[in-house]
Amino acid sequence: MMMKLPYLYICDKNLEFICLIDLRRKFAKLNAAIEAVQQFNAIGIRSNYKNPFEAQFLRNGDIWGDKVNSGAIKTSDLPIRYSTEELLNLLQALSTRGKDKNKRKIHQNSLNNLKKRPNWSSELRPTKPKKISEELIDTAIQLKSQGMSWRKIGDRLQLNFQSVRTAILRRNCESNIGRQV
């Protein structure tokens, strides 16, 4: 979302340029601007344009022959003029923006929930409930030890061959049968 009227053009009473502040920037030189406003008794013009005196403002078209409103500057594009006191108040408010906030207090229960989780391991890995019974796993181990492929074992047991293979791997057989690909 674009900020409305992001530029602050600071000039003296004779409209001579002093400085320009881009209010969208986080670290604008506000302290130097405050000193310049106090020294030169300056005024400020907040606008969508860097130099409001040379800008081409958006204008309304001819509104059904309405001479008063035709060609008038659109309200979203109207600059705002600040007197010296108003400008000082605005700059001081902008310079303290965010610094006067109190830190948010967090409940102890919320802090307890932020404890570091343990690293992943095979024991902590979330798994789905077992769908293959121990008897079927034993049968699959026997078939694999006879040299049958995973796909044929899955077909014979009417299960997905990857599910059978994973079930055997999870069981951590002492024999290296389940680890063969």
Buried (B, 14 or more C-beta within 10 A) or exposed (E): EEEEBBBBBBBBEEEEEBBBBEBEEEEBEBEEBBEBBEEBEBBBBBBBBEEBEEBEBEEEEEEEEEEEEEEEEEEEBBBBEBEBEEBBEBBEEBBEEEEEEEEEEEEEEEEEEEEEEEEEEEEEEEEEEEEBEEEBBEBBBEBBEEEBEBEEBBEEBEBBBEBBBBBBEBBEBEEEBBEEE
